[in-house]
Amino acid sequence: MSVSPAALLRLSRRKRSGGGRGFDGLTVLTVYLVLLYAVPSNLTITALGSAGRPASLWALAAGVWWCWWQIQRQVPSGLKPQPVRLALFALLAIAALSYATAMLRGLPADETSPADNGMLRLVAWAGILLIAHDGLSNVDALRRFLRRLAWGGAILAALGIVQFFTGNSLIDWISIPGMTSDLSVLDSRGGFTRASATASQPLEYGVVLCMTFPIAIVLAMEDRARRPLARWIPAALIAVASVLSVSRSELIGLVVGVLVLLPTFSRRSRLILVSLVLALGAATSVLVPGLLGTIRGLFTGIASDPSTLSRTGSYDLAVELLSRFPVVGKGFGTLLARYHIFDNQYLLLAIELGVLGLLAFLALVITALVSAGLAREHAVAPIDRQLAQALVASALTGAMMMAFFDGLSFPMSAGLLFLVLGLCGGSLRLFSGHPLDRFSPA
């Protein structure tokens, strides 16, 4: 029996990639997503303290796996240069320098453990970013993961909607041996419950919804490989949950994401989106009386809002703290909440990592945005062009919302941001025609 050369080539590729099944980058990212969303943010392994979050531990292991793969792989890594990876390594180098400087300078006893934990968190986020950047072997794997990302956001949105209407967190029953939980009571505003799903607080939950919505709406409009109902459910749930969030920051983030997408939509898609927004507003005013008025009050009363005054009143203190350690900061994670809470991650980064650290983080965000923008130019299929634009919208929204709260202090918002930044870099490699054989440790 003769075997064609094409069949032999396919067999060879399957052998090199582990038979087409098994442990690969897509699996690693999917498990991370499940751990990040399904395990409540405040649930940690008791013996490890705040460093014992399952998603963070998985991300650390993923980073080790990425390093091993880089050492033993024989397949070229794809597109070069890779600016997102370079910007990430620059951020890690500055964070390490800041950590070393802080230790040599001497830290108070209660800041030492947070400094250690801060470095572990950064390394964990870097690990998952690198897997997202290099671990997806082809465009189909990227599409599949983005679908899972949209459905993950939809499940969180559904939980948040139920929390809003019932006033019950619904996750108090979660108890895992060897783990401790510090779940807080649901917040309220204007008489309405502020949902948080499995996040530790409403703003963290809002970041997840805002970053996921651009991807969900693009898949709803462009993913013809799925039935209409399956395509639209995630986008609809996330949109409804965002309106019910009673959060000014979240609504701003949602609008920013939509504005980034609008120029790339066809006229028909724009009309559909505008019609859906109007329908959602009308339905909300009928089904939840008073909610739209409460939301309007969040914007009309912004000048006297306590959260706004707290943010603007922190600038002078931020300048004073920055002047003490202006270059590399006082150490990531060492500005404890008992000192002051800055509802602005960029101010916090400037204080903890100095001007160099802030610039490195901004460089990471910008290179990710540029990479996704270039990926759109290289993409061939219409859905891929729109998905690249959705990644731009998602990353920009996440970066913008870091100005509204200390987002890197919360595991779900920080983990998702670094995940999306990695996907931005990975999309450029994939859409530029540089697929990899299966990302495997063997």
C-alpha atoms as one frame of an Amber mdcrd trajectory, in Angstrom:
protein
   0.000   0.000   0.000   1.480   3.373  -1.019   1.263   6.515   1.077   1.169
   9.958  -0.532   3.826  12.557   0.352   1.078  14.847   1.708  -0.089  12.140
   4.106   3.467  11.576   5.280   3.877  15.301   5.885   0.661  15.451   7.914
   1.754  12.430   9.954   5.129  14.017  10.614   3.502  17.210  11.802   1.123
  15.319  14.081   4.039  13.437  15.651   5.954  16.649  16.246   2.871  18.281
  17.756   1.914  15.454  20.054  -0.659  13.772  17.842  -2.927  16.797  17.506
  -4.154  16.506  21.079  -2.702  17.001  24.504  -1.247  19.785  26.572  -0.694
  22.928  24.500  -0.823  26.699  24.800  -4.560  26.816  24.181  -5.139  24.363
  27.038  -2.896  26.345  29.395  -4.733  29.595  28.644  -8.136  27.931  28.998
  -7.282  26.458  32.415  -5.962  29.862  33.492  -9.195  31.523  32.395 -11.260
  29.011  34.374  -9.152  29.515  37.510  -9.227  33.292  37.112 -13.013  33.493
  36.722 -14.436  30.480  38.546 -12.382  30.739  41.751 -13.409  33.841  43.749
 -10.662  36.468  43.770 -10.410  36.482  47.549 -10.033  32.715  47.854  -6.414
  31.747  48.525  -4.408  28.759  49.750  -4.046  29.410  53.466  -0.394  28.385
  53.784   0.672  30.730  50.983  -1.335  33.782  51.972  -2.111  36.314  49.237
   0.377  34.573  46.934  -1.712  31.398  46.991  -4.364  32.246  44.420  -4.803
  29.272  42.079  -4.719  31.390  38.916  -1.454  33.029  39.989   0.164  29.684
  40.790  -0.924  28.330  37.414   0.497  31.416  35.703   3.822  30.936  37.514
   3.960  27.343  36.300   3.092  28.532  32.804   6.016  30.947  32.891   8.395
  28.154  33.875   6.994  26.039  31.050   7.535  28.875  28.576  11.196  29.153
  29.657  11.700  25.404  29.247  10.077  25.465  25.833  12.380  28.298  24.731
  15.423  26.295  25.828  14.557  22.988  24.122  12.442  24.005  21.100  13.699
  23.505  17.552  11.032  25.528  15.743  11.671  29.257  15.118   9.632  31.476
  17.431   8.037  33.397  14.554   7.964  37.092  13.789  10.963  39.165  14.836
  11.390  41.588  16.483   8.703  41.046  19.112   8.195  44.409  20.844   5.619
  43.220  23.383   8.059  40.668  24.785  10.859  43.240  24.861   8.663  45.748
  26.704   7.647  43.049  29.193  11.244  42.087  29.913  12.093  45.779  30.409
   9.281  46.098  32.963  10.467  42.979  34.800  14.061  44.251  34.829  13.024
  47.585  36.331  10.813  45.840  38.891  13.740  43.591  39.880  16.020  46.631
  40.203  13.409  48.378  42.324  13.057  45.286  44.518  16.816  44.953  44.981
  17.176  48.655  45.767  14.384  48.490  48.327  15.949  45.461  50.039  19.374
  47.095  50.174  17.832  50.275  51.505  15.913  48.340  54.115  12.159  47.899
  54.297   9.908  47.941  57.365   8.995  44.436  58.467   5.403  44.744  57.280
   6.525  45.766  53.762   8.918  42.877  53.129   6.286  40.230  52.471   4.232
  42.540  50.175   7.407  43.269  48.220   8.044  39.539  47.743   4.424  38.980
  46.792   4.552  41.900  44.351   7.442  40.344  42.450   5.696  36.967  42.376
   2.579  38.600  40.926   4.575  40.354  38.230   6.343  37.137  37.260   3.005
  35.290  37.160   1.429  37.919  34.890   4.509  37.791  32.700   4.194  34.014
  32.419   0.614  34.137  31.184   1.409  37.026  28.834   4.208  35.010  27.250
   1.989  31.954  26.794  -0.681  34.151  25.166   2.012  35.717  22.981   3.751
  32.527  21.854   1.577  29.585  22.855  -1.208  29.644  20.260  -0.079  27.625
  17.274  -2.366  29.059  14.591  -5.152  31.518  13.847  -7.843  28.933  14.569
  -6.478  28.478  18.096  -6.670  32.241  18.637 -10.290  32.332  17.460 -11.194
  29.416  19.715  -9.644  31.040  22.758 -11.341  34.378  22.072 -14.674  32.552
  21.920 -13.902  31.005  25.306 -12.892  34.402  26.641 -16.221  35.867  25.508
 -18.187  33.022  27.098 -16.202  33.373  30.322 -17.205  37.025  30.484 -20.797
  36.058  29.698 -20.941  33.606  32.616 -19.590  36.262  34.986 -22.127  38.720
  33.570 -24.978  36.268  34.139 -23.889  35.762  37.744 -23.707  39.523  38.216
 -27.201  40.003  36.801 -28.624  37.477  39.246 -26.750  39.180  42.096 -28.219
  42.533  41.048 -31.816  41.327  41.171 -31.529  39.083  44.237 -29.102  41.118
  46.352 -27.335  37.844  47.196 -23.709  37.094  46.345 -24.607  33.436  45.561
 -21.003  32.339  46.134 -20.900  32.284  49.937 -21.225  28.509  49.863 -17.852
  28.065  48.125 -15.472  26.520  50.637 -12.389  24.523  49.670 -10.320  22.661
  52.289  -6.940  24.303  52.788  -8.141  27.630  51.411  -9.414  30.739  53.155
 -11.904  33.257  51.849 -12.362  36.937  52.612 -15.503  37.554  50.603 -17.100
  40.915  51.266 -20.768  41.824  51.336 -22.205  43.151  48.085 -22.012  46.931
  47.777 -24.932  49.170  46.832 -25.386  52.562  45.215 -28.558  54.598  44.818
 -30.569  51.758  46.289 -29.317  49.283  43.673 -27.022  46.323  44.309 -23.569
  46.615  42.744 -22.721  43.136  41.506 -19.194  41.758  41.582 -19.708  38.093
  40.508 -16.553  36.259  41.660 -14.413  39.398  41.648 -13.389  41.005  44.910
 -15.155  44.290  44.185 -17.440  45.900  41.558 -14.752  47.839  39.697 -12.659
  44.720  39.170 -15.761  42.990  37.825 -16.401  46.015  35.609 -12.939  45.821
  34.061 -13.573  42.209  33.052 -16.882  43.090  31.394 -15.503  46.137  29.576
 -12.456  44.312  28.267 -14.494  41.333  27.136 -17.322  43.218  25.424 -15.398
  44.317  22.263 -14.395  40.706  21.625 -17.925  39.443  22.284 -19.599  42.003
  20.000 -17.167  41.311  17.136 -17.756  37.574  17.446 -21.513  38.217  17.497
 -21.366  40.142  14.233 -18.595  38.344  12.368 -18.355  34.735  13.575 -20.453
  33.112  10.857 -19.190  29.669  11.857 -21.526  29.795  14.868 -25.304  29.989
  15.010 -26.727  33.485  15.655 -28.053  32.624  19.131 -24.717  31.212  20.281
 -22.929  34.270  18.872 -25.143  36.901  20.477 -25.690  35.479  23.963 -22.268
  36.560  25.358 -22.498  40.095  23.946 -26.079  40.515  25.196 -25.329  39.290
  28.720 -22.239  41.481  29.045 -24.091  44.562  27.765 -26.994  44.046  30.196
 -24.653  43.418  33.138 -22.679  46.570  32.305 -25.787  48.730  32.377 -26.849
  47.152  35.685 -23.406  47.749  37.205 -24.295  51.245  38.494 -20.695  52.193
  37.769 -19.579  55.366  36.048 -16.127  53.975  35.258 -17.531  50.809  33.735
 -19.899  52.682  31.436 -17.066  54.942  30.288 -14.955  51.865  29.557 -17.797
  50.286  27.617 -18.228  53.418  25.490 -14.486  53.633  24.790 -14.435  50.038
  23.558 -17.396  50.636  21.260 -15.900  53.866  19.873 -12.702  52.031  18.956
 -14.719  49.430  17.065 -17.176  51.718  15.262 -14.820  53.049  12.528 -14.103
  49.493  11.376 -17.725  48.336  11.323 -19.801  48.388   8.180 -22.744  50.787
   8.011 -25.127  47.880   8.596 -23.208  46.762  11.686 -23.246  50.300  13.071
 -27.006  50.525  12.631 -27.436  47.174  14.383 -25.240  48.256  17.279 -26.974
  51.627  17.715 -30.393  49.937  17.560 -29.366  47.442  20.214 -28.079  50.221
  22.492 -31.389  52.105  22.184 -33.374  48.923  22.795 -31.278  48.126  25.866
 -31.827  51.627  27.258 -35.584  51.411  26.698 -35.817  47.960  28.267 -33.802
  49.086  31.289 -36.039  52.103  31.911 -39.116  49.849  31.890 -37.799  46.802
  33.772 -35.612  48.634  36.326 -37.330  51.950  37.139 -34.980  54.620  38.430
 -31.754  52.980  37.278 -31.163  55.292  34.321 -31.770  58.295  36.580 -29.221
  56.976  39.047 -26.696  56.473  36.242 -27.350  59.984  34.933 -26.765  61.329
  38.438 -23.350  59.659  38.541 -22.232  61.921  35.692 -24.092  65.136  36.543
 -22.845  65.012  40.130 -19.290  64.024  39.287 -17.781  67.281  40.646 -19.037
  66.581  44.180 -18.753  62.797  44.124 -16.630  61.463  47.040 -14.743  59.011
  44.814 -13.847  61.814  42.385 -12.720  64.092  45.196 -10.620  61.265  46.643
  -8.862  60.755  43.309  -8.120  64.423  42.648  -7.101  64.992  46.254  -4.384
  62.361  45.997  -2.233  64.163  43.433  -0.217  66.259  45.891   0.544  63.241
  48.065   1.543  61.249  44.977   4.044  63.923  43.951   5.500  63.967  47.448
   5.915  60.183  47.593   7.344  60.054  44.076   9.989  62.658  44.975  11.415
  60.301  47.615  12.304  57.516  45.158  11.800  59.041  41.679  13.812  56.668
  39.480  12.867  53.087  40.439  10.346  53.728  43.204   9.983  52.219  46.665
   9.212  48.678  45.471   6.211  47.116  43.761   3.491  46.272  46.266   5.062
  48.141  49.191   2.646  51.086  49.364   0.266  49.509  51.854  -3.401  50.389
  52.021  -2.930  51.771  55.537  -0.661  54.462  54.091  -3.032  55.629  51.377
  -5.261  54.161  48.687  -4.658  55.669  45.257  -7.598  55.045  42.928  -5.199
  55.404  40.019  -2.848  52.598  39.029  -0.550  54.936  37.117   0.094  57.083
  40.178   0.689  53.930  42.173   3.126  52.572  39.578   5.058  55.853  39.574
   5.413  55.654  43.363   6.269  51.943  43.562   8.376  51.537  40.387   9.419
  55.127  39.759   9.397  57.009  36.492  11.246  54.172  34.753   8.666  51.616
  35.830   5.754  53.788  34.756   7.353  54.356  31.348   8.023  50.626  30.976
   4.389  49.775  31.719   3.167  52.417  29.261   5.586  51.020  26.676   4.130
  47.550  27.225   0.594  48.831  26.649   1.545  50.900  23.606   3.523  48.123
  21.937   0.578  45.762  22.474  -1.835  48.267  20.906   0.475  48.852  17.947
   0.999  45.109  17.494  -2.729  44.429  17.368  -3.168  47.342  14.975  -0.497
  45.924  12.668  -2.091  42.486  13.009  -5.291  43.962  11.600  -3.365  45.202
   8.546  -1.867  41.740   7.972  -5.042  39.733   8.559  -6.697  38.230   5.485
 -10.102  37.052   6.702 -12.654  39.759   7.658 -13.285  38.148  11.035  -9.557
  38.223  11.828  -9.310  41.917  10.945 -12.195  42.648  13.278 -10.815  40.443
  16.050  -7.512  42.320  15.868  -9.430  45.581  16.242 -11.345  44.043  19.160
  -8.032  43.278  20.862  -7.034  46.924  20.376 -10.322  48.008  21.960  -9.990
  45.509  24.806  -6.405  46.451  25.674  -7.092  50.181  25.424 -10.174  49.885
  27.617  -8.299  47.899  30.248  -5.391  50.350  30.249  -7.744  53.318  30.505
  -9.640  51.812  33.440  -6.372  51.469  35.342  -6.641  55.261  35.763  -9.860
  54.821  37.754  -8.606  52.371  40.383  -5.516  50.452  41.467  -6.288  47.607
  39.068  -3.017  45.714  39.497  -3.877  45.189  43.159  -6.769  42.948  42.114
  -5.989  39.532  40.603  -8.818  39.236  38.090  -8.430  42.657  36.447  -4.634
  42.450  36.411  -4.580  38.881  35.118  -6.988  39.664  32.291  -5.087  42.805
  31.279  -1.776  40.965  30.905  -3.543  38.116  29.121  -5.014  40.501  26.538
  -1.691  42.321  26.098  -0.125  38.962  25.276  -2.900  38.151  22.801  -2.234
  41.473  21.061   1.379  40.478  20.468   0.417  36.937  19.510  -2.112  38.177
  16.941   0.630  40.012  15.055   2.688  36.826  14.798  -0.258  34.704  13.715
  -1.839  37.122  11.248   1.578  37.838   9.743   1.837  34.194   8.676   4.123
  32.832  11.408   2.248  29.890  12.960   4.104  27.522  15.261   4.053  23.790
  15.742   2.235  22.728  18.907   3.492  24.556  21.976   4.562  21.579  24.049
   7.049  20.870  26.816   8.222  17.710  25.056
